[in-house]
């Protein structure tokens, strides 16, 4: 990203580099990538300029902000956000595209949602399972983003996906989420071989995937067959060049995220890419990002460190698209991401460790 900033600055005719390596680039307009297809351009335009809401019963439901809300109100606010999502056209579209049966229960004392394809799990996948760790900045996303991330993979892969409703901020702090993931994983080991388990997540879920592997290593549990860190890597998402290029990081730092209150940015259990020794023990890893993703640097950096430690790691980057773009199921590139995820785990699950 530093090279990109330098190129953009040079194009603007006034790029300078300070003695400390800071690149100073004047204001510049960056048009939509010319490499995007007409179909993608049209869908991105619909995202930016959505039609007026036409929902039964009037305007979409609005929910209070969690910022500054007392802990006792957090569950109520999250429930409101979930209901608003279930009433949305976006969720109706997701259900129309991907037929799954959703079951809510607890595993190891942690609430989860299980997604089973409507047309059934394939024979080879009956002994396999994927664990989804949803995004949402460790502040939200349970039973909302979790469905956006799980339904396409369960339906297209014809495999069971279990999404974990892990504890988050502002009412909980690190390492509550990874503790919950390990609790669920321990229980699943009673039913599945570790070689038949995969873990994946997007954004905060990508970082949580790395944190969970680090905790499994610390607790000397067998590791899953493979993992996927999507739209995020093993360091905080506002670190690195990409976050400064496309995202205002002033209000989005480790210090300002309530989930990481009191957590050091150098703690490898929170940010596993800080430790080459930890990364060297990671299972095969899929990493996905895009050129306008503020977490691109985190993803690319983590991939380079995994490769340096001789870990099998795949990096896929899509052109001209924003953070977590594949959460829009109508983007052509989203379908490509789903295919990559399904094929990645299909190749790696089922190998006996």
TORKOL-4160 file (C-alpha; in steps of 0.2 Angstrom, whole numbers, padded with zeros to 4 digits, m for minus):
353
<pt num="1" X="0000" Y="0000" Z="0000"/>
<pt num="2" X="0015" Y="0012" Z="0003"/>
<pt num="3" X="0019" Y="0009" Z="m0016"/>
<pt num="4" X="0001" Y="0013" Z="m0020"/>
<pt num="5" X="0001" Y="0029" Z="m0010"/>
<pt num="6" X="0017" Y="0034" Z="m0018"/>
<pt num="7" X="0011" Y="0031" Z="m0036"/>
<pt num="8" X="m0005" Y="0041" Z="m0032"/>
<pt num="9" X="0005" Y="0055" Z="m0025"/>
<pt num="10" X="0016" Y="0055" Z="m0040"/>
<pt num="11" X="0001" Y="0056" Z="m0051"/>
<pt num="12" X="m0006" Y="0070" Z="m0042"/>
<pt num="13" X="0011" Y="0079" Z="m0044"/>
<pt num="14" X="0015" Y="0083" Z="m0026"/>
<pt num="15" X="0019" Y="0067" Z="m0016"/>
<pt num="16" X="0032" Y="0069" Z="m0003"/>
<pt num="17" X="0040" Y="0057" Z="0009"/>
<pt num="18" X="0045" Y="0063" Z="0026"/>
<pt num="19" X="0061" Y="0058" Z="0035"/>
<pt num="20" X="0051" Y="0046" Z="0046"/>
<pt num="21" X="0044" Y="0037" Z="0031"/>
<pt num="22" X="0027" Y="0045" Z="0031"/>
<pt num="23" X="0020" Y="0048" Z="0014"/>
<pt num="24" X="0011" Y="0064" Z="0011"/>
<pt num="25" X="m0002" Y="0063" Z="m0002"/>
<pt num="26" X="m0013" Y="0078" Z="m0007"/>
<pt num="27" X="m0032" Y="0076" Z="m0009"/>
<pt num="28" X="m0036" Y="0065" Z="m0024"/>
<pt num="29" X="m0051" Y="0057" Z="m0032"/>
<pt num="30" X="m0050" Y="0038" Z="m0036"/>
<pt num="31" X="m0064" Y="0033" Z="m0048"/>
<pt num="32" X="m0072" Y="0016" Z="m0048"/>
<pt num="33" X="m0060" Y="0003" Z="m0055"/>
<pt num="34" X="m0060" Y="0001" Z="m0074"/>
<pt num="35" X="m0058" Y="m0018" Z="m0072"/>
<pt num="36" X="m0075" Y="m0021" Z="m0064"/>
<pt num="37" X="m0088" Y="m0029" Z="m0074"/>
<pt num="38" X="m0104" Y="m0020" Z="m0080"/>
<pt num="39" X="m0114" Y="m0032" Z="m0068"/>
<pt num="40" X="m0103" Y="m0028" Z="m0053"/>
<pt num="41" X="m0104" Y="m0009" Z="m0057"/>
<pt num="42" X="m0123" Y="m0010" Z="m0057"/>
<pt num="43" X="m0124" Y="m0019" Z="m0041"/>
<pt num="44" X="m0112" Y="m0007" Z="m0032"/>
<pt num="45" X="m0122" Y="0007" Z="m0039"/>
<pt num="46" X="m0137" Y="m0001" Z="m0031"/>
<pt num="47" X="m0128" Y="m0002" Z="m0014"/>
<pt num="48" X="m0123" Y="0017" Z="m0015"/>
<pt num="49" X="m0141" Y="0022" Z="m0021"/>
<pt num="50" X="m0153" Y="0010" Z="m0014"/>
<pt num="51" X="m0172" Y="0013" Z="m0019"/>
<pt num="52" X="m0183" Y="0020" Z="m0006"/>
<pt num="53" X="m0188" Y="0007" Z="0007"/>
<pt num="54" X="m0205" Y="m0001" Z="0003"/>
<pt num="55" X="m0208" Y="m0013" Z="0018"/>
<pt num="56" X="m0225" Y="m0019" Z="0025"/>
<pt num="57" X="m0229" Y="m0009" Z="0040"/>
<pt num="58" X="m0219" Y="0007" Z="0035"/>
<pt num="59" X="m0201" Y="0012" Z="0038"/>
<pt num="60" X="m0187" Y="0000" Z="0043"/>
<pt num="61" X="m0185" Y="m0003" Z="0062"/>
<pt num="62" X="m0172" Y="0008" Z="0070"/>
<pt num="63" X="m0163" Y="0002" Z="0086"/>
<pt num="64" X="m0154" Y="0012" Z="0099"/>
<pt num="65" X="m0135" Y="0014" Z="0099"/>
<pt num="66" X="m0124" Y="0002" Z="0110"/>
<pt num="67" X="m0112" Y="0017" Z="0112"/>
<pt num="68" X="m0114" Y="0022" Z="0130"/>
<pt num="69" X="m0128" Y="0010" Z="0133"/>
<pt num="70" X="m0128" Y="0002" Z="0150"/>
<pt num="71" X="m0123" Y="m0017" Z="0150"/>
<pt num="72" X="m0141" Y="m0022" Z="0155"/>
<pt num="73" X="m0148" Y="m0015" Z="0139"/>
<pt num="74" X="m0135" Y="m0023" Z="0127"/>
<pt num="75" X="m0145" Y="m0039" Z="0124"/>
<pt num="76" X="m0161" Y="m0029" Z="0120"/>
<pt num="77" X="m0152" Y="m0018" Z="0107"/>
<pt num="78" X="m0144" Y="m0034" Z="0099"/>
<pt num="79" X="m0161" Y="m0042" Z="0098"/>
<pt num="80" X="m0168" Y="m0026" Z="0090"/>
<pt num="81" X="m0154" Y="m0026" Z="0077"/>
<pt num="82" X="m0158" Y="m0045" Z="0073"/>
<pt num="83" X="m0176" Y="m0042" Z="0071"/>
<pt num="84" X="m0173" Y="m0027" Z="0060"/>
<pt num="85" X="m0161" Y="m0038" Z="0049"/>
<pt num="86" X="m0174" Y="m0052" Z="0048"/>
<pt num="87" X="m0187" Y="m0039" Z="0041"/>
<pt num="88" X="m0175" Y="m0032" Z="0028"/>
<pt num="89" X="m0176" Y="m0035" Z="0009"/>
<pt num="90" X="m0157" Y="m0040" Z="0011"/>
<pt num="91" X="m0162" Y="m0055" Z="0022"/>
<pt num="92" X="m0177" Y="m0060" Z="0011"/>
<pt num="93" X="m0165" Y="m0060" Z="m0004"/>
<pt num="94" X="m0152" Y="m0071" Z="0006"/>
<pt num="95" X="m0166" Y="m0084" Z="0010"/>
<pt num="96" X="m0172" Y="m0084" Z="m0008"/>
<pt num="97" X="m0154" Y="m0088" Z="m0014"/>
<pt num="98" X="m0149" Y="m0100" Z="m0001"/>
<pt num="99" X="m0160" Y="m0113" Z="0006"/>
<pt num="100" X="m0155" Y="m0119" Z="0023"/>
<pt num="101" X="m0163" Y="m0125" Z="0039"/>
<pt num="102" X="m0158" Y="m0115" Z="0054"/>
<pt num="103" X="m0157" Y="m0123" Z="0072"/>
<pt num="104" X="m0153" Y="m0113" Z="0088"/>
<pt num="105" X="m0146" Y="m0122" Z="0103"/>
<pt num="106" X="m0131" Y="m0122" Z="0114"/>
<pt num="107" X="m0114" Y="m0131" Z="0113"/>
<pt num="108" X="m0103" Y="m0131" Z="0128"/>
<pt num="109" X="m0114" Y="m0118" Z="0136"/>
<pt num="110" X="m0112" Y="m0106" Z="0121"/>
<pt num="111" X="m0127" Y="m0101" Z="0110"/>
<pt num="112" X="m0124" Y="m0107" Z="0092"/>
<pt num="113" X="m0134" Y="m0107" Z="0076"/>
<pt num="114" X="m0133" Y="m0123" Z="0065"/>
<pt num="115" X="m0136" Y="m0121" Z="0046"/>
<pt num="116" X="m0140" Y="m0137" Z="0037"/>
<pt num="117" X="m0143" Y="m0136" Z="0018"/>
<pt num="118" X="m0161" Y="m0138" Z="0013"/>
<pt num="119" X="m0157" Y="m0152" Z="0000"/>
<pt num="120" X="m0146" Y="m0161" Z="0013"/>
<pt num="121" X="m0128" Y="m0164" Z="0017"/>
<pt num="122" X="m0118" Y="m0174" Z="0005"/>
<pt num="123" X="m0112" Y="m0191" Z="0009"/>
<pt num="124" X="m0094" Y="m0186" Z="0011"/>
<pt num="125" X="m0099" Y="m0171" Z="0022"/>
<pt num="126" X="m0109" Y="m0181" Z="0034"/>
<pt num="127" X="m0093" Y="m0183" Z="0045"/>
<pt num="128" X="m0087" Y="m0165" Z="0042"/>
<pt num="129" X="m0092" Y="m0148" Z="0050"/>
<pt num="130" X="m0087" Y="m0130" Z="0047"/>
<pt num="131" X="m0087" Y="m0117" Z="0061"/>
<pt num="132" X="m0091" Y="m0099" Z="0057"/>
<pt num="133" X="m0085" Y="m0085" Z="0068"/>
<pt num="134" X="m0095" Y="m0069" Z="0062"/>
<pt num="135" X="m0089" Y="m0052" Z="0059"/>
<pt num="136" X="m0095" Y="m0036" Z="0068"/>
<pt num="137" X="m0079" Y="m0028" Z="0076"/>
<pt num="138" X="m0082" Y="m0039" Z="0091"/>
<pt num="139" X="m0097" Y="m0028" Z="0095"/>
<pt num="140" X="m0111" Y="m0036" Z="0085"/>
<pt num="141" X="m0116" Y="m0047" Z="0070"/>
<pt num="142" X="m0123" Y="m0062" Z="0080"/>
<pt num="143" X="m0138" Y="m0070" Z="0071"/>
<pt num="144" X="m0136" Y="m0057" Z="0057"/>
<pt num="145" X="m0119" Y="m0056" Z="0049"/>
<pt num="146" X="m0117" Y="m0074" Z="0055"/>
<pt num="147" X="m0132" Y="m0079" Z="0043"/>
<pt num="148" X="m0124" Y="m0069" Z="0029"/>
<pt num="149" X="m0108" Y="m0078" Z="0031"/>
<pt num="150" X="m0115" Y="m0096" Z="0034"/>
<pt num="151" X="m0130" Y="m0098" Z="0023"/>
<pt num="152" X="m0121" Y="m0097" Z="0006"/>
<pt num="153" X="m0107" Y="m0109" Z="0012"/>
<pt num="154" X="m0119" Y="m0122" Z="0019"/>
<pt num="155" X="m0130" Y="m0122" Z="0004"/>
<pt num="156" X="m0117" Y="m0122" Z="m0009"/>
<pt num="157" X="m0105" Y="m0133" Z="0000"/>
<pt num="158" X="m0119" Y="m0145" Z="0006"/>
<pt num="159" X="m0111" Y="m0145" Z="0023"/>
<pt num="160" X="m0116" Y="m0141" Z="0040"/>
<pt num="161" X="m0110" Y="m0124" Z="0047"/>
<pt num="162" X="m0111" Y="m0120" Z="0065"/>
<pt num="163" X="m0110" Y="m0101" Z="0069"/>
<pt num="164" X="m0105" Y="m0096" Z="0087"/>
<pt num="165" X="m0113" Y="m0082" Z="0096"/>
<pt num="166" X="m0098" Y="m0078" Z="0106"/>
<pt num="167" X="m0097" Y="m0065" Z="0119"/>
<pt num="168" X="m0092" Y="m0047" Z="0113"/>
<pt num="169" X="m0090" Y="m0029" Z="0119"/>
<pt num="170" X="m0094" Y="m0018" Z="0126"/>
<pt num="171" X="m0101" Y="m0030" Z="0140"/>
<pt num="172" X="m0086" Y="m0042" Z="0138"/>
<pt num="173" X="m0068" Y="m0040" Z="0134"/>
<pt num="174" X="m0054" Y="m0051" Z="0127"/>
<pt num="175" X="m0052" Y="m0066" Z="0128"/>
<pt num="176" X="m0070" Y="m0070" Z="0131"/>
<pt num="177" X="m0074" Y="m0073" Z="0112"/>
<pt num="178" X="m0059" Y="m0086" Z="0109"/>
<pt num="179" X="m0064" Y="m0094" Z="0126"/>
<pt num="180" X="m0081" Y="m0097" Z="0119"/>
<pt num="181" X="m0075" Y="m0104" Z="0103"/>
<pt num="182" X="m0063" Y="m0116" Z="0112"/>
<pt num="183" X="m0078" Y="m0122" Z="0123"/>
<pt num="184" X="m0088" Y="m0126" Z="0107"/>
<pt num="185" X="m0073" Y="m0134" Z="0098"/>
<pt num="186" X="m0070" Y="m0146" Z="0113"/>
<pt num="187" X="m0088" Y="m0152" Z="0112"/>
<pt num="188" X="m0087" Y="m0155" Z="0094"/>
<pt num="189" X="m0071" Y="m0165" Z="0096"/>
<pt num="190" X="m0083" Y="m0178" Z="0104"/>
<pt num="191" X="m0092" Y="m0180" Z="0088"/>
<pt num="192" X="m0080" Y="m0175" Z="0074"/>
<pt num="193" X="m0062" Y="m0179" Z="0071"/>
<pt num="194" X="m0051" Y="m0163" Z="0070"/>
<pt num="195" X="m0047" Y="m0167" Z="0053"/>
<pt num="196" X="m0065" Y="m0165" Z="0048"/>
<pt num="197" X="m0067" Y="m0148" Z="0056"/>
<pt num="198" X="m0064" Y="m0131" Z="0048"/>
<pt num="199" X="m0065" Y="m0114" Z="0055"/>
<pt num="200" X="m0068" Y="m0098" Z="0046"/>
<pt num="201" X="m0074" Y="m0080" Z="0048"/>
<pt num="202" X="m0074" Y="m0062" Z="0041"/>
<pt num="203" X="m0067" Y="m0046" Z="0048"/>
<pt num="204" X="m0068" Y="m0048" Z="0067"/>
<pt num="205" X="m0072" Y="m0066" Z="0064"/>
<pt num="206" X="m0056" Y="m0068" Z="0054"/>
<pt num="207" X="m0045" Y="m0061" Z="0068"/>
<pt num="208" X="m0055" Y="m0072" Z="0080"/>
<pt num="209" X="m0051" Y="m0087" Z="0069"/>
<pt num="210" X="m0033" Y="m0083" Z="0072"/>
<pt num="211" X="m0035" Y="m0080" Z="0091"/>
<pt num="212" X="m0045" Y="m0097" Z="0092"/>
<pt num="213" X="m0031" Y="m0106" Z="0084"/>
<pt num="214" X="m0018" Y="m0098" Z="0096"/>
<pt num="215" X="m0029" Y="m0103" Z="0111"/>
<pt num="216" X="m0031" Y="m0121" Z="0104"/>
<pt num="217" X="m0012" Y="m0122" Z="0103"/>
<pt num="218" X="m0010" Y="m0115" Z="0121"/>
<pt num="219" X="m0022" Y="m0128" Z="0127"/>
<pt num="220" X="m0014" Y="m0142" Z="0118"/>
<pt num="221" X="m0029" Y="m0147" Z="0108"/>
<pt num="222" X="m0028" Y="m0155" Z="0091"/>
<pt num="223" X="m0030" Y="m0141" Z="0078"/>
<pt num="224" X="m0044" Y="m0141" Z="0064"/>
<pt num="225" X="m0039" Y="m0147" Z="0047"/>
<pt num="226" X="m0040" Y="m0129" Z="0039"/>
<pt num="227" X="m0045" Y="m0111" Z="0043"/>
<pt num="228" X="m0051" Y="m0096" Z="0033"/>
<pt num="229" X="m0047" Y="m0078" Z="0038"/>
<pt num="230" X="m0058" Y="m0068" Z="0027"/>
<pt num="231" X="m0056" Y="m0049" Z="0025"/>
<pt num="232" X="m0044" Y="m0048" Z="0040"/>
<pt num="233" X="m0028" Y="m0056" Z="0046"/>
<pt num="234" X="m0019" Y="m0059" Z="0062"/>
<pt num="235" X="m0016" Y="m0041" Z="0068"/>
<pt num="236" X="m0029" Y="m0027" Z="0071"/>
<pt num="237" X="m0038" Y="m0021" Z="0055"/>
<pt num="238" X="m0033" Y="m0003" Z="0057"/>
<pt num="239" X="m0014" Y="m0007" Z="0057"/>
<pt num="240" X="m0004" Y="m0005" Z="0041"/>
<pt num="241" X="m0005" Y="0005" Z="0025"/>
<pt num="242" X="m0022" Y="0000" Z="0019"/>
<pt num="243" X="m0031" Y="0006" Z="0034"/>
<pt num="244" X="m0024" Y="0024" Z="0032"/>
<pt num="245" X="m0027" Y="0024" Z="0013"/>
<pt num="246" X="m0046" Y="0020" Z="0014"/>
<pt num="247" X="m0052" Y="0022" Z="0032"/>
<pt num="248" X="m0052" Y="0035" Z="0045"/>
<pt num="249" X="m0042" Y="0026" Z="0059"/>
<pt num="250" X="m0043" Y="0040" Z="0072"/>
<pt num="251" X="m0059" Y="0033" Z="0080"/>
<pt num="252" X="m0056" Y="0015" Z="0076"/>
<pt num="253" X="m0041" Y="0009" Z="0085"/>
<pt num="254" X="m0037" Y="m0005" Z="0097"/>
<pt num="255" X="m0038" Y="0007" Z="0111"/>
<pt num="256" X="m0055" Y="0013" Z="0106"/>
<pt num="257" X="m0063" Y="m0004" Z="0104"/>
<pt num="258" X="m0071" Y="m0009" Z="0121"/>
<pt num="259" X="m0068" Y="m0027" Z="0118"/>
<pt num="260" X="m0049" Y="m0025" Z="0118"/>
<pt num="261" X="m0050" Y="m0014" Z="0134"/>
<pt num="262" X="m0033" Y="m0017" Z="0143"/>
<pt num="263" X="m0026" Y="m0028" Z="0129"/>
<pt num="264" X="m0009" Y="m0024" Z="0122"/>
<pt num="265" X="m0006" Y="m0023" Z="0104"/>
<pt num="266" X="0009" Y="m0034" Z="0105"/>
<pt num="267" X="m0001" Y="m0048" Z="0114"/>
<pt num="268" X="0001" Y="m0063" Z="0102"/>
<pt num="269" X="m0014" Y="m0072" Z="0110"/>
<pt num="270" X="m0025" Y="m0057" Z="0104"/>
<pt num="271" X="m0015" Y="m0053" Z="0088"/>
<pt num="272" X="m0006" Y="m0070" Z="0083"/>
<pt num="273" X="0003" Y="m0063" Z="0068"/>
<pt num="274" X="0014" Y="m0054" Z="0081"/>
<pt num="275" X="0022" Y="m0072" Z="0084"/>
<pt num="276" X="0031" Y="m0081" Z="0071"/>
<pt num="277" X="0032" Y="m0096" Z="0083"/>
<pt num="278" X="0013" Y="m0097" Z="0084"/>
<pt num="279" X="0010" Y="m0095" Z="0065"/>
<pt num="280" X="0022" Y="m0109" Z="0062"/>
<pt num="281" X="0010" Y="m0121" Z="0070"/>
<pt num="282" X="m0006" Y="m0115" Z="0060"/>
<pt num="283" X="m0015" Y="m0127" Z="0049"/>
<pt num="284" X="m0018" Y="m0123" Z="0031"/>
<pt num="285" X="m0025" Y="m0106" Z="0029"/>
<pt num="286" X="m0036" Y="m0097" Z="0017"/>
<pt num="287" X="m0035" Y="m0078" Z="0016"/>
<pt num="288" X="m0047" Y="m0067" Z="0006"/>
<pt num="289" X="m0047" Y="m0048" Z="0004"/>
<pt num="290" X="m0049" Y="m0034" Z="m0009"/>
<pt num="291" X="m0040" Y="m0019" Z="m0015"/>
<pt num="292" X="m0051" Y="m0006" Z="m0006"/>
<pt num="293" X="m0052" Y="m0016" Z="0010"/>
<pt num="294" X="m0045" Y="m0006" Z="0025"/>
<pt num="295" X="m0040" Y="m0023" Z="0032"/>
<pt num="296" X="m0030" Y="m0028" Z="0016"/>
<pt num="297" X="m0013" Y="m0024" Z="0025"/>
<pt num="298" X="m0017" Y="m0036" Z="0040"/>
<pt num="299" X="m0022" Y="m0049" Z="0028"/>
<pt num="300" X="m0007" Y="m0048" Z="0016"/>
<pt num="301" X="0005" Y="m0046" Z="0031"/>
<pt num="302" X="m0002" Y="m0062" Z="0039"/>
<pt num="303" X="m0001" Y="m0072" Z="0023"/>
<pt num="304" X="0018" Y="m0066" Z="0021"/>
<pt num="305" X="0022" Y="m0072" Z="0039"/>
<pt num="306" X="0013" Y="m0089" Z="0036"/>
<pt num="307" X="0023" Y="m0092" Z="0020"/>
<pt num="308" X="0039" Y="m0087" Z="0029"/>
<pt num="309" X="0035" Y="m0100" Z="0042"/>
<pt num="310" X="0032" Y="m0113" Z="0028"/>
<pt num="311" X="0013" Y="m0114" Z="0032"/>
<pt num="312" X="0002" Y="m0119" Z="0018"/>
<pt num="313" X="m0007" Y="m0102" Z="0014"/>
<pt num="314" X="m0018" Y="m0096" Z="0000"/>
<pt num="315" X="m0021" Y="m0078" Z="m0003"/>
<pt num="316" X="m0035" Y="m0072" Z="m0014"/>
<pt num="317" X="m0037" Y="m0053" Z="m0018"/>
<pt num="318" X="m0052" Y="m0046" Z="m0028"/>
<pt num="319" X="m0050" Y="m0029" Z="m0038"/>
<pt num="320" X="m0059" Y="m0013" Z="m0034"/>
<pt num="321" X="m0071" Y="m0019" Z="m0020"/>
<pt num="322" X="m0073" Y="m0014" Z="m0002"/>
<pt num="323" X="m0071" Y="m0023" Z="0015"/>
<pt num="324" X="m0082" Y="m0038" Z="0017"/>
<pt num="325" X="m0089" Y="m0036" Z="m0001"/>
<pt num="326" X="m0094" Y="m0054" Z="m0002"/>
<pt num="327" X="m0108" Y="m0051" Z="0011"/>
<pt num="328" X="m0118" Y="m0045" Z="m0004"/>
<pt num="329" X="m0124" Y="m0061" Z="m0012"/>
<pt num="330" X="m0128" Y="m0052" Z="m0028"/>
<pt num="331" X="m0111" Y="m0047" Z="m0032"/>
<pt num="332" X="m0103" Y="m0059" Z="m0045"/>
<pt num="333" X="m0087" Y="m0058" Z="m0035"/>
<pt num="334" X="m0096" Y="m0064" Z="m0020"/>
<pt num="335" X="m0101" Y="m0080" Z="m0029"/>
<pt num="336" X="m0082" Y="m0082" Z="m0033"/>
<pt num="337" X="m0077" Y="m0080" Z="m0015"/>
<pt num="338" X="m0090" Y="m0093" Z="m0010"/>
<pt num="339" X="m0083" Y="m0105" Z="m0023"/>
<pt num="340" X="m0066" Y="m0103" Z="m0016"/>
<pt num="341" X="m0071" Y="m0106" Z="0002"/>
<pt num="342" X="m0081" Y="m0122" Z="m0002"/>
<pt num="343" X="m0067" Y="m0129" Z="m0013"/>
<pt num="344" X="m0053" Y="m0124" Z="0000"/>
<pt num="345" X="m0061" Y="m0134" Z="0014"/>
<pt num="346" X="m0067" Y="m0148" Z="0003"/>
<pt num="347" X="m0049" Y="m0151" Z="m0002"/>
<pt num="348" X="m0043" Y="m0151" Z="0016"/>
<pt num="349" X="m0057" Y="m0159" Z="0027"/>
<pt num="350" X="m0057" Y="m0177" Z="0028"/>
<pt num="351" X="m0038" Y="m0180" Z="0029"/>
<pt num="352" X="m0034" Y="m0190" Z="0044"/>
<pt num="353" X="m0021" Y="m0181" Z="0056"/>
